Amino acid sequence: MVQVDVYLTPEEFLPENLRDRMAITIDVLRASTTLTTALNNGCSQIIPVAEVETARALVRQQSKSTTLLCGERGGRRISGFHLGNSPREYTSEVVRNKTLIFTSTNGSRLLTRTKFAESSSIASFLNAEIVTQHLLNSKNEVAILCAGKEDKFSLEDTVCAGLFVAKLFEVQHEALVMNDAALAAMVLYNRFGHDLHKLLRISSHGRYLRSIGLGDDLVICANLNSVNIFPVFKGGILSLHKSLEQDEKNILR
């Protein structure tokens, strides 16, 4: 039997609940999309932190030439930071070979709470296929964590979680054991997953991003299976490891 639980908000679990489990953090709009983009475009590593002042203190300990201070509050770039939380900012020319110190309203805070998990990663629509493959290969129970918006339910994160549950259900079917939230997420994916851009446009946070001039981000965030990387969060650092990169090549053959 394979146990898969979805947590619709960060308040639904304690960090110690993730021991011996594979944790997948989802923040479609936009942290998990942006961080996946940054790693795909060649940044060397990402240090996610929960608080703005922690990020500012940490950057003072790093090399100025190879470190970027990144993040947002209320969807907007934080004053004095190099980058905000738009995936459009994280081009290869900007982030290649750089260390990113990153804080966001929802996603980075959630990711830092997965430190006790057996393994921890981030997922978005962009890297859904490769994440699904790793979920299918996992020997641990799976916890899919939705960042939501300010600790409240978000439609887009739940639909993304439902995508993974649906893909696992297709393969493992009767062997799959899921909590009610996982079942509900799969139902919502089956309802909204056929048009991801429309989903993001009608979601509460999608409407907010459009209202502050960031509607173009939604197109990128809806770009299903456009990136084949599996980020790993370990020891406070989000990065790609050579062993995992080789696993991805084998999976894609």
JOMO-V751288 format. One record per run of one state. SS is the DSSP state (h for helix, s for strand, l for the rest). FROM is the first residue (numbers start at 0). TO is the last residue. If there is no record, write none. Layout:
ss=SS from=FROM to=TO
ss=SS from=FROM to=TO
This chain:
ss=l from=0 to=0
ss=s from=1 to=6
ss=l from=7 to=8
ss=h from=9 to=11
ss=l from=12 to=13
ss=h from=14 to=17
ss=l from=18 to=19
ss=s from=20 to=25
ss=l from=26 to=29
ss=h from=30 to=39
ss=l from=40 to=43
ss=s from=44 to=47
ss=l from=48 to=50
ss=h from=51 to=58
ss=l from=59 to=65
ss=s from=66 to=72
ss=l from=73 to=74
ss=s from=75 to=76
ss=l from=77 to=81
ss=s from=82 to=82
ss=l from=83 to=85
ss=h from=86 to=88
ss=l from=89 to=90
ss=h from=91 to=94
ss=l from=95 to=97
ss=s from=98 to=102
ss=l from=103 to=105
ss=h from=106 to=111
ss=l from=112 to=117
ss=s from=118 to=122
ss=l from=123 to=126
ss=h from=127 to=136
ss=l from=137 to=139
ss=s from=140 to=145
ss=l from=146 to=147
ss=s from=148 to=148
ss=l from=149 to=150
ss=s from=151 to=151
ss=l from=152 to=153
ss=h from=154 to=174
ss=s from=175 to=177
ss=l from=178 to=178
ss=h from=179 to=191
ss=l from=192 to=194
ss=h from=195 to=201
ss=l from=202 to=202
ss=h from=203 to=210
ss=l from=211 to=214
ss=h from=215 to=220
ss=l from=221 to=230
ss=s from=231 to=233
ss=l from=234 to=235
ss=s from=236 to=238
ss=l from=239 to=240
ss=h from=241 to=251
ss=l from=252 to=252
